Amino acid sequence: MELYYAYLRLLVAFPLVIVLIYFGLRFLLPYFAPALGMGRRMKVVERLALNNRTFLYVVKVDREYLLLATTSNAVTLLKDLGKDWEDSLQEVPETTKTPREFLSFAGILRQVREKSRDIFKDSPGRQIIQKVMPQNDKKAQRKEKLKEDLGKLSRNLKAGRKKINGPEG
């Protein structure tokens, strides 16, 4: 019996919640729309930050485009761009477009690495590091000398075996 009442409450409460959501969106959303930036006649087309408190906006009001400058204290109309501002924009020619690889982080990182290799190829800093840390070169020289000595020793051993066993083997 309790299960029956639980289903009944669900069947009554769920449609009631749906109806409340519908009417809330239908009648209250237009009231709060300006606060949410959903104006019917105004739209921000572009925004450009000049610094952390100064911005340029291209705003569309009805069919007119306006260029506005905003600071923390004021909003200034810089220019009335007219009705056909968006249509007057020309497509950027293919020759001036930036390749996609340079727009990605990996492309930018690759460019920085290439430039830094060219800049620091024979830099004084690298020469100083080589002077300060010659032990790595000495270690490498020691390893090479040991390899040569081992090679000589193994050749001498092979030659000595050949003398003892004879030329056959």
Protein Blocks (a to p, Z undefined) as FASTA:
>chain_A
ZZmmmmmmmmmmmmmmmmmmmmmmmmmmmmmmmmnopafkbccfbdcdfblmbccdddde
hjaccdddddfkbccdfbdgbjmlmmmpccddfklpccfklmpmklmmmmmmmmmmmmmm
mgcklmmmmmmmmmlmmmmmmmmmmmmmmmmmmmmmmmmmmmmnopkZZ
